[in-house]
């Protein structure tokens, strides 16, 4: 149970930081930040983890590298969403 709570909190923080970088923070709430963080971590695990050999927060790994991979995945996710919504990555 505690892993689930930590997973939600870290997903929210990662999603929030990614939304600050991509300048979409005003459009997102807490729930969407958590979703972006968790889905972005999954995307990062699929795209980035094989390249660098690090896990993500979705794989119950808690390290700076895992947070960085999850963060980069969330930024990529927001860039893809912005590309389809606005026609520009930003």
CORQUI-V457702 format. One line per field, one symbol per residue. ss: DSSP state (~ for helix, > for strand, _ for the rest). psi: psi as a letter, one per 20 degrees, with the letter a starting at -180 (. if undefined). burial: I if it has 16 or more other C-alpha atoms within 10 Angstrom, else O. A space follows every 50 residues. Layout:
# CORQUI-V457702
ss: ???
psi: ???
burial: ???
This chain:
# CORQUI-V457702
ss: _~~~~~~~~~~~~~~~~~~~~___~~~__~~~~~~~~~~~~~~~~~~_~~ ~~____~~~____~~~~~~~~~~~~~~~~~~~~~~~____
psi: hhhgghggghgggghghhhggjljhhiqagghgggggghhhgghhgghgh hikqarhikkpnrhgghgggghhhggghggghghgijqh.
burial: OOOOOOIIIIIIIIIIIIIOOIOOIOOOOOOIIIIIIIIIIIIIIOOIIO OOOIIIIIOOOOOOIIIIIIIIIIIIIIIOOIOOOOOOOO
